[in-house]
Amino acid sequence: MSTPSQEGPPVRGRFVVSEEAGSRLDHALLPRLAPLSRSAIQRLIAAGHILLNGKRTRPAAVLRAGDEVSWEIPPPQPSPLIPEPIPLEIVYEDEDLLVINKPKGLIVHPAPGAPAGTLVHAVLAHAGEELAGIGGEERPGIVHRLDRDTSGLMVIAKTELAYRSLQRQIQERTVERRYVAVVRGNPRFERAVVDAPIGRHPRERQRMAVIPLGSRYPAREARTELRVLERFPGFALLEARLETGRTHQIRVHCAYIGHPIIGDPVYGSGRRIGDGGVSPAVRAAIERLQGQALHAYYLAFTHPRTGERRLCTAPPPADTQALLEALGSRWQPTPTGAAPGCYPMCRDGAER
């Protein structure tokens, strides 16, 4: 088993529960096993490396006064992933983290049918052994994802400190992610919040769908804030801000309100746009799209080590840019006119 732990020999320890009584086991261990993340501690408990009163238990086990907690953390093992020299567009990097502009077509981490050639393999080749084990064997450093054919900004942890901090920021929704999407039709709103639960499609298990809470099919709350940036004949450019982070959330919500994302083969009509009403230039640009016209252009987070708020921006890929130009768009990813990149932010949220 590979686990994010400190370098060196196995770490052993024990304590008798007193003020921790009433807490979950995994929560109580966080300050004692820093800088391990909660997910890393949960994996250690599940593997039997952390015991409660000498016995294996669950991460959610509630502690009682007088209980004895003991642990033996094994040293990190070599990652089973083989680094691959896949080119990366790096927007920002320091000793703790890496911000990349992910291209379309690149899967984030290994999955059935895609055991190699992923973003994880590329990052391992770039960052080396310092990344192996951070966040788990198959997803080292990954704290959030983008769909294979969605492009844009991702932040990746290079240290356990960064992994814990960024994961917490994602959970507390203080990481701000903004996307742009070219959709069919002209919405009747300027701003709207789509509040519609998302779960697995009841019949097509590879798809997600809007499913009412309390139905026989499981679903989780999902909210997306949409704002119209520009309008064109038969199309619109939307900005989407995630309040939750469900699989395919923006794509599902846009289709749900009747404005599917252009190029989306799952929740829209892909590159098929029908007859009439579309200029030859726009039609040609849509036919050249690779995947959906959805791009994560804006990412803001608090730096795990310095506490500084940072803003990163990146323009859409060439095929989406070509579509925007064909539509006559004037939108820019940095409203202030600054070049794309990663900048410190002032307390009011503006770039310095």
PEMONOR-V524635 format. One record per helix or strand of 3 or more residues. SS is the DSSP state (H for helix, E for strand). FROM is the first residue (numbers start at 1). TO is the last residue. If there is no record, write none. Layout:
[[SS,FROM,TO] [SS,FROM,TO]]
This chain:
[[E,11,16] [H,25,29] [H,38,46] [E,50,52] [E,68,73] [E,90,93] [E,97,102] [H,119,130] [E,151,157] [H,160,172] [E,176,184] [E,191,195] [E,198,200] [E,208,210] [E,223,232] [E,235,242] [H,249,256] [H,280,287] [E,294,302] [E,309,313] [H,318,327] [E,341,345]]
